[in-house]
Amino acid sequence: MFGRRPDATLVRDVSAIRRMMQHLSPRRAEATVLYPQTVRVDRALERLDALNAARAPEDRLTLFHLVLWAIGTTLSERPRLNRFTAGGRLWQRQGIWLSFSAKRAFTEDAPILTVKRPFDPDRRFEAFVEGLYPPLREGRSGVPTAADKEVSLILKLPTPAVRALMWFAGRLDGWGLLPRAMIDADPLFCSAFVANLGSVGLEAGYHHLWEWGSCPIFCVMGRIRTTDSGRVMTLKYTFDERIADGFYAAQCLERVRALVEDPPLEGSTPKN
């Protein structure tokens, strides 16, 4: 309410035009930019295979992990992308938080599991991936997460009460008064959300940005395709343009591409 939130600090050194954008487009749906990106993955897959040679099948390092790590690394190097809008103001997020979705099991009726993890730029790629496995295994075990329990409790209320509660929580968030515990547990309060449609053989599609939460970037991975010049993958981004100008955002996405196409992975043999 007074330029403070549990998860961020107010950005004060921003142009008048960018401040005005919060009022011209007060909702994320009104400030959405869609951007496709084609990434070459031959070199990345070769380096991942080299690292996986000494790992158990259940602990494999994948292209999905690499994309998550590349986005987290870019956010640490380009912190202006790690911002969000709330209450008509621009905020600098404290810490980097990545969320992603996965099926609890590869069956039609299996529910979607969402995971939110902090990203530490000082950790090596393999250490970052190893930190993802415990919450995934816990979620796939069927044990309800804190978010599952919270949603189940809310949905026991009558529909008008649920809508009133969500409206009130949204007001608290806009005023910077939403409790830290709720923010930390909610996967939609994150720096970026990544989904991998390629894992089920589908091409990438654009995903909407939720009005709830503070996620300003959604990335969808598509399947790997073989072309005349090698194997490629499409990433499709949905981006809230109120957090950064197009030139800055484009530079960030090119950095993601560079990290995926030529990943500096320890233990693998670089190819010239």
N, C-alpha and C positions, 0 to 999 in steps of 0.2 A: 504493500500500500504506500510505503514511503521510499520507494526505490530499492526495496529489498525483497528477496524471496529465499526460501530454504535451499533452492537448487541453482540460483543464478544471481548475477548482479546486473543492474541497469546499465545499458549502453548509453552514454551521454554524448560522446563525440561522434555524432551521426548527422548527416546533412538534413536540412529542412525538408527536402523532397522525400528522403527515405522515411522521415518521421511522419510526413503527410500520407505516405502509402498505407500506414496502419489504419487511417481513417477513410481513405478512398476505397480500400479493399479490406474491410474488417474481418472477413472470413477467409480461411485457407483456400476454399473452393474458388474464390474470386481472384486469387493471386497465384494460381498454379501454372507452372511451366513444365512441359513434357519434353524430354530429351532422350533420343536413342544413341547408343554407343556400341560400335563393333570392336571387339577385342580379340586379338590373336592369342591363342592359348597353347600352341605347340611347345614352346619353351617352358611354360609354367607346368604343363603336364609331365614333361620329361624330368623336371627338377622334383616335382612331387613324387614321381615314381621312384627316383633315387632315394628320397628320404623314407618312403614307405617300405623299401626293401627290408629294413630291419625292424619294422613295426608289426604288431599283431593286426589282423584284418579289422577288428572292432575299433582300433585306434588309428585308422587311416587318416592321413591329411588329404583334404579334398580341395577342389577348385572353389567350392563354396566358402571354406575356411579362408582361403587366400583372398577372396573378394572382401569378406568381412574385415580381415586384417588390413587390406589396402585402404579401405574406407576409414577405418580407425586411425591408421597412420597419417592419412591425408588430413583428417580433422585435427590431429595434433600439430601438424606442420602449418595448417591454414586455419587458425582458430576462428576467423570471422565466419566460417561456414558452420561453426558449432554454436549457433545462435538460434533463438526462436522468438516468436511474438506472443504476447499475452497481455490482456487488458489495454490494448492499443499502444503498447510500448515494446521496444526491442531489448532483448535480454541476452547476456553472455552466459552460457551454461557452465556450471562448475563440474568439471570432469567430462569424460566422453563415455556415453552409454549407447550400446548397440543392442537392438532387439531383432529377433528373427522368428520365423514360424517354421514348424515342422509337423508332419503327421505323427501321431502317437504310434501308428502301425500302418503298413502299406495295404490297407483295405479301404473299401468305399465308405464304410460306416465309421471309421476311426476319426475321432475328433482332432482338431488342430491344436497343437501345443505352441505356446508363445514363450520365448525365453528372453530375458533382458540381462545383459552382463556389462560390467564396467570394462573399459579398455585402458590398459596401461602401456603407453608407448615405449617404456623401457624394457618390456618383456619381449623375448624372442618369439618368433612366429610359433614354434612348436609349443612353447610354454603357454602362449595365448590359447591355442587350440585345446591343450590339455585342460584348461580351465573351463571349456565349454562342455566337456563330457559329463561331469557330475550332474548339472541341472537337467541335461537332456535325458540321462538315464533315470533320474528321479521322476521327471515328467512322464516318461514312457512306461514307468512302473505302475502308473495308475493312481499314485498318491496325489490327492488334490493339492495344488499350489496355493499360496496365500491369495493370489488373484482369483483363483477358482472359488475359494471359500467366500471371498468378499462379494463376488458377483452372485453366487448362489444365495447369499443372505439378502442382498438387495432385491433379487427377483422374487422373493417370498412376499414382497409388498404389493399392494394393488398398483396397476399400471399408472394411474394419475400420481400416486405417491413416488413411484420410480422416476417419473419425468420431473416432478418437483424437486426430488433429491438431486438429480443430475444437473438441473438448472442451478440449484443452490451451490453445488460443488463447483460448477463452472464459474459462478460469481466469485467464490472464494479464490479460485485459481487466478482469475483476472486481477483480483486485489492483492495477490501474493500471500494469501493466508491459508492455502491448502497445506495440511500437515506434511512434514517431510516423509513420514512413514508411508503415506498414501502415494506420494510421488515416487519414492524408491521402489515400491512394489509394483507399480503400474508400467507395463511394457510400452505404453503409448507416450510416456514421458521419456523420450530418448533422443539421441543425436541423429540417428538414422535407423530405419527399419529395412531389413533385407529379406526377400523371399526367393526361393530357388525353384522355379517351375521346371528348369532343366532336369531336376532329379526325377521327375515323372515323365520325361520325354516331351515336354511342351515348350513352345517358343515363349519368349518373354512377352508380357503385356503390361500396360500401364495400370498402376493401382492409385486409387484416390488417397488423398491426405485426410485423416480424421480431424474433425473439429475439436474433439476431446483430446486432451493431452497437449504435448508440445513438440511432436515429431514434425520437422520441416522437410524431411527427405525420405522418399521411399524408393528403393532399388529392387527391381525384379530381374533375376537371372534367367536366361533361356537355355535351351539345349545346345550342345556342341554340334556344329555343322562342319562338314568337310567341303572345302572350296578348292579351286585350282591353286590357290596360294597357301593352302594349309587349313588347319582347324581353327574355327572362330566361334565366338559366343556373343550374343547380344545382351547388353545391359540396358534396361529402360528405367529412366529416372523420372520421378514426379517431385517437383521442387517448389518450395514456397519462396517466390522471388522477393519477398519483403525483407528477407534476412541478409541478402548480399546482392550486389549488382551482377549482371550477366557475365562480364569479363572475368571477374574474380571467380565466379562459380565455374566457368568454362575451364579456367586454369586448374581448379581443384579436380574436375573430372578427368582432365588429361593426366594429372598426377596419379589418379586411381588407375587409369589405363596403363601407364608406364610401370607401375608396381606389379600389376597382374601379368603384363606381357613379359617383363624381365625381372622376376622377383629375386631379391637378394637373400636367398634362403641358405642358411648355413648347413653344411653337410652335403650339398649338391654341387655338381660340377658346372660352373658357368660355361656357356657356349658363346663363342665369338661370332 
